[in-house]
Structure formats: structure tokens, C-alpha cells
Amino acid sequence: MDTALTQSIVRTSAAMNQHATADAVGVAVLKKAMDVNAATATTLIETLLPQPALATEGALGTQVNTYA
């Protein structure tokens, strides 16, 4: 086998490994950012829509919670 061809194959393989590692890091960062965004959105939604206090006594509102 030609040594130039072998060296070319080795360089190509090394470059592909570096790209795969860079892609994996990029995906991990994207997942982390999406998790942070999801947590922030959940917090915002919870603060915008406070649940009313449920009735604890009386004939109305103590059997079924119909808050929509």
C-alpha cells in the first residue's frame, strides 16, 4: 500500500473523529440550553397562572375541583 494513501486515510480518520467530538459537544450544549429554557418557561407559567385556593368547608366546591 502506498504510504501517501495511508497517511491520507489516517488524516481523514482523525479529522472525522474531531468533527464527531465537536458535534457531540454541540448537542450536549444544546440539550443543556433547552433544559434551562424549559425550566424558565415552567417557572413563568406557574407565576402567571396561580391556582385559586380550594374550598375546605361548605356545600360548594368541596367535592369536585372544576378550575379550568
PyMOL commands that set and color helices and strands:
alter all, ss='L'
color gray80, all
select helices_A, chain A and resi 3-48
alter helices_A, ss='H'
color red, helices_A
deselect
rebuild
show_as cartoon
